Amino acid sequence: MNNASPSDFVRDNTTLTTTPLLPEIQLHLATEVTPLWQATEETLAATNLPPPYWAFAWPGGQAVARLLLDRPELVAGRSVLDFAAGTGLVGIAAMKAGAARVQSCDIDRFSLAAIALNAEANGVEVKPVSADLVDRPLPGIDVVLAGDVCYERPMAERVTAWLRDIAATGTLVLLGDPGRAYFPGSGVEKVASYTVPTSLELEDRETRETAIWRLLPNG
């Protein structure tokens, strides 16, 4: 296992399946949290790693993806960035909704492999990008999409401040959030909400009411 490529690791430790909210999109997803977590630590020869976010369809991302499929005019013909992409679900939904081009960004090499495999499984072209884009300008991007980025205070504050600057340039910024602790309490405008089925292994309940918010330039 230690010699497996990221793509092989994703294939070997996940099942190609769908979620109840998004039957249109197939994803390589883990069926259990703990075995995958342990396999990831063994493969990287490291312990106390963060959860393998790329192997689960988190509520915020599912809600954003559902919104795009329900309201394709939000991204149709536009250049889209799927930020902290994880599975690549949101970027895949954007392409299915008619986006002109999608970049799905994550700093985890397993995530980048999962994005490529998931895009292929859905017959769409998504460009995986390995970079920390926070605090950088995003020239040529019309829409930024993100789900579940407010679960830790330092990341939430840094990302939100950056995305407000991006929104100030005229870019549409949409955040999916199921009530995470560090989601901004102001400077947001609700666009839609969905009830997202969840796993008790990952969340503290079986469904989460998850809203999609437009981030305003000055909150």
N, C-alpha and C positions, 0 to 999 in steps of 0.2 A: 504493500500500500504506500509506503514512503516514497517509492519511485513513480507513483502514478502522476500523470499530468493533471492539472486542475480540471480539464474537461473530463478525463476518465474518472476522477474522483467524484465529480458532480453526477455523472451517469451511474456510477456504482453505488452511490449513497442516497439516491432519490428515485422517485417514481413519477413518470409523466402522467399528469392528472389535471383536473380542473377544480375550481372552487365553486360552491353553490351560487355565489353572487356573479360569477363570471364564467358561465359555461362555454362562452365563445373562445376562451383563451386557455391553451394548454401550457403547463409549467412543470419543470422538474422540481418537485417538492419532497421534503423529508416527511416520512410518516411518523417518526418519533424524534423527539428533541435530544434526549441524552445520548443514545448511541452515535448520532451524527456529531454531536459536540465532542465526544471522546475520540472519535475517528479523526476529527479535525486537529485536535491537540496532538494526537499521535503522529499524524502526517507532518505537522509543522514542528514536531519535537519541542513543543512549548505547552505550558499549562496556564490556567487562568486567562484563556483567550476570551474575547467577547463571543456571544452566541453567533452561529453561522447565519447571519441575517438573510443571506442570499437563498436560503433553502426554505423560506417560509413566506407566505403571502400575508403581510401584515395589514391590519385594518385600514390604515391611512392610505396605503397604496391601492388596495382594492377599491376603496371609495372613489379615489381619483380616476382610476381606470374605468369604473362603471359610469362615472359622469361623462367621460370622453366618448364612450360608446353611445350613451344616451343623447349627448349634445355635441356631435362631431364638429359643429361650426366653431367651437372654441379653438380647435387646432387645425382644421382643414386648410391645406395649402400653406401652412406656416412652418417655421423652423423651431424645433422644440428641444429643450434640455430636460432630461429626466435625471434629477439630482439625487445622489445617494440611492442609486437605482435598485440595489439588492438583486432581486430576481429579474429585473428589467420589465416587469409587468406593465408599469405605467407607460414606458416608451413603446412597448408593443401595442398597447391600446391606442396610443396616439397615432401610430402608423395605420392601424386598422380604421381609425377615424378619418384618415385622409391627410395626415400631416405630410408636408413636403419632404422633411428629413428629421431624423431624431438622433440625438446623441444621448447615450445612457452612461452616466458618470458614476464611478465608484472606485474606492482605493483598495478594495479587497480583490486579489487575483482570482479567487474562487468565484466571486460575484461576476467578474468580467467573463469568465468561462460560462457561467450560468446564463448570463445575458445573451451570449452568442448562441448557445444551445436552444434557449427558449425562443429567440427570434426565429431561428431556423425551423423549429417545430411549428411555428405559426405562419411560416411563409412570408415573413416581412423582413425588411432590411433595417437594422438598427446598428449604429456605430458605438461599440463599447469604448469608453474613454477612461483611462487610468490617470487621474489627476486630482489634486485638491484645488478646486476652483474657487473656494471661499476667499473673499476679498479681491478677487480678480474681476475685471469688466467682462461682459459677455457680448461682444459685438456680433451682430448677425443673428442673435437669438430673439425670437418673437414671444415665446412662451416658456416659462420655467415651471416645472411640476415637481412636487415633492410630497412624500408621505411619511408620517411618523418620524419627524426629525427633532421633536421637542421632548425627548424622554430624559435627557441629561442637561442640567443647567448651562454648563459652559458651551456645549455645542449649540443648544437652542438660542442662546443670546448672540453668539457669534454669527450663526447662520441667519437668524432673523434680521439682524442689523445689515448684513450684506445684501439679503434679498430685498430689503426696503430700498437700498440704494439702486438695485437693479430695477425695481418697480418704478422708481423715480425717472428712469430713462424712457418709460413708456412700455416696458415689457410687462406682459400679463404674468403674474406670479400666483399660482394656486397651490395651497397646502391642504393635504388631507390629514385630519387629526381626530383620534378617538378619545379626546379628553386627557391627553398627557399633561403631566404636572407643570411643565414649563412652556406651554403654549402661550403666546402673548394674549393678554387680556383686552387689548385695545388695538386700534389700527388695522382691524380686519373686517371683512364683509362676507357674511355667509352666502354661499352660492347654492349649496344643496346639502342633503344629508341622506345617509343610508344606514340600515341595520345590517351589520356585517357579522356573519357567523364566525366564531373564533374557537380556538382550542384552549382547554383549561391548562394544558402544558405551557402555553405561552402567555395567556391572559388570566385575569382573575374572574372571568365570567364567560358564558357560552355565546353571548352576542355583545357587540359594542355598537352603540349609536355613534356614527362617525360622520363628521361634517367636513365639507370642503370649503375652504375660506380663500377669498381673494385678499392678498396682502397689500395694504395701502402704503404709499411712499412714506408717510409721516404718521407713526402711531404713537 
